[in-house]
Amino acid sequence: MSTQFTLPIDNAYRPTMDNFVVGDNVELVEFLGSSKEGFRGIWVSGRRSSGRTHLLQAHCYAATQLGRQVIYLDCKLPQQTYGVQLKRAMNMPFGSNALIAIDNLGKLQTTEQQEEALMSIYQSLHAAAGEMLVSHEQSALGVEFALPDLNSRMRGLAHFSLVPLCDQGKAEVLTLRAQAKGYDLPEAVLEYWLRRGPRDLSTLVRDLERLDEATLRHQRLLTVPLLKQVLGY
């Protein structure tokens, strides 16, 4: 069976388990890396910038390296895009090595058709002893689907809540991102940045892109004065 795995990533940075900063999420990472017997379903909850998307994409990438059948669906994409993907996945045959990861399930338009497709995918994977990995901002206990059977199935998955990274973890993320682009972040820059900058990791990563562009444009090393000039704090 062919693998279908398309990720919106740049050439320099691919989400993997090696560059996922674990922090206090050791139990979840170990569970994902463990061998499974029969069907396995996992619901990962976490607020924005908690690392949900990185984790799902990294697990999918690891599975492709093992030759598994993998489908990654992102409900944050336009409805017509993930709707087609859901329909295609619903009609695919699955083997015991199959993995379907459904990211940002909270963005799913909870129509009867979409919920029935999700239920069908679950049933097919369960029958084939495959694996289903779901991410959402909330626990399944706080999500109400119109389809009663879908509620019970989703609430029966193994549940993990991602613990947000502390400043040390955020510094590690930024360092890994910079190293993927071929340079090191000076300790003084990181210390100043995390003391004065935003707390949101997604914003920090976007700001790193701005700093990277500035160092190339001005042909300068990344320093605290350059960070102040580019980011304004």
N, C-alpha and C positions, 0 to 999 in steps of 0.2 A: 504493500500500500504506500502511496506517495505521501510525503510530508508537505504540509502547507503551513508556512511560517514566514510571515512578512512583518517586519518591525520598522517603525519610523525612527531610525537611529542614524547618526552621522558616521562617517567612515572611521573616525578616530576613537569612537567610544561605543562598545557593545556591552549591554548589561549582561554580566555573568555572575555566577555564584562567587567567583574569586574577587570581583570588585564590588560585591554587595557588602556594605558595612553592617555587620550583624548587631552590634550593640547588645541590648538585652533581649534579643530575639533568637537566642541559641536553640531553644526547644523547637520552634517552628522550622528553622533551617535544618536541624537534625532530622526532623520528621519528614521533610521533603526529600532529604537525601537517603532515607531508609528504603529498604526493599519492601514491596507490597505483596500481599497475597489476596487475590480477588479484587473486587472493585474498591477504589479509594476515592473519596470525595472530601475536598478541603475548602473551607470558607475562610478567607483572610479579610479581616476588617481593619480599617485604619483611616485616620483623617488625611486630608490633602498633604502631600509631601512626606508621607510616612514611609514611602518606599514600596508601596503595593505594586505599582507597575513594574519597577525594576525587578522585584522578586519574581513576578509571573513570567516576565520575559526571560529572565535568567534561567528559571526552571525549564521553560520551553527550549531554550538554546541547549541546555545540558541534555535534554531528552533527544534532540535532533542529533547530537553528537553520538548518541547510543543507537542511532538508527530507528528511533521510535516514530510512529505516526503522530504528528503534532499539528493541532490547529489552534491558533491564537486569535481571539475575537476581542475587539475593543469597542464597547458600547458608547464610548465618547465620540466616536466617528459619526458622520452624518447617518441618520436613520436608514436611508436607502442603501448605504454601504454595508453596515453590520446586519441589516435585515436580509440582504442577499447572502451574506456569509452564514447567518443562522440557518437559512433555508437549505443552503448547500451542505452544511454540517449535519442537518437533520436527516438528509437523504444518503449520507455516506455510510458504508459498512465499516465497523470498528473491530479491531483485534484487541487482545489482552494488553498489548503494549501501547494502545492509543491514549493520547492525552489531549483533552480540550481545556484550554484556559480561557475564561471569560472575564475580561478586565472591565472595571468601572460598571458593574452591573446596575448601580444606582441610576445610571443614565439610560437604561433600557426603557423604551416606551412600553408601559405595561398594558399592551393591547392583548386581546384574547389570542390572536395569531402568534404574537411574540412569546407569550407564556406557554402556549402549546408547543412551540418549537423548542423552547428550553426544556420542557418536560420530556419531549421525545428524545432529545439528546441525552438527558439524564438516564432514561430508561434503556437506551441503546448501549450506553457505556456500562451501565450496571449489568446488563445481560452479558456483555462481552468481557467483563472483569477489567475494564479500562480505568482511567483516572480522570476526574473532573476537578478543576481548580478554579475557584471563583474569588473575585475581589469586590469589595463594597465598602462604602464609608461606614456602614453600620453592621452590627451583628445580624444574622438572619432572624433572631428573636424580635428585632425591631423593624423588620420589613414585612409588609403584608401584600401578598400576591392575591389576585382575584381567584386564581385556581387553587382550591383547597389542597389538592394532592401535591402541588408544587411547593406550597408552604411546608408541608410535613417533610418532603424530601430534602429541601434546602436546610431545614432546621436539624435534620439528621446528619448533616455533614460534620466532619471534625472542624471545630472552630478555633481560630487563633486571632488574637488582636495584636497588631504590630505596635511595639513600644517606640515612640519617637526617639530620635537620637539626641544625645546631649551635645554640648559644644565640641567636645573631643571627637565625637563621631562625625559631626558635620565637617570638622577640619580634615578628618580622614577622607571623607567623600570628595572634598575640594582638591585635596592633594592627589588622589587617584585620578580625578578628572584631568588635572593639569599634567600629570605624568603621562597620561594617554596622549596628550598633545605634544609631549616631548620636552617639558620643562618642569622645574621644581618651584613650589611656592615657598618663599622665604618665611621663616618662623615669625619674624616681626610683622610681616604683612598679614598673616593669618591671625595673629593675636589682636592686632588693631582692627581688622575686618570684623571679627566675631564679637568684639567688644562694642563697636560702633554701628555695625551693619544690621540688617534685618534678621529676624529669627527664622523666617520661612526658608526651608532648604531649596525649594524650587526657585525662589528669587535669588538665592545665593548662587545657584548653578547658572541662572541666566546672566547674573552680573559677572560671573567668571568668563562667560563668552564675550562680554563687552570688554573686559580687561585684556583678554587674549587678543582681540582685534586691535586694541589700543597699543599693545606692545609691538605688534607687527607693523601697524601704521606709523608709529613714531620711532620704531627701531630702538626701543628702550627696554631695559629689564623692568620687571614688575617690582615697584617699590611702594612704600606708603605714600609718598607725595603723588605718584602716578595714580594710585588708587583713589586718593582724595580728589584729584583732578577729574577722573572719569566718573566716579560714582557720587561725588558731591558730599561726602561725609568723612 
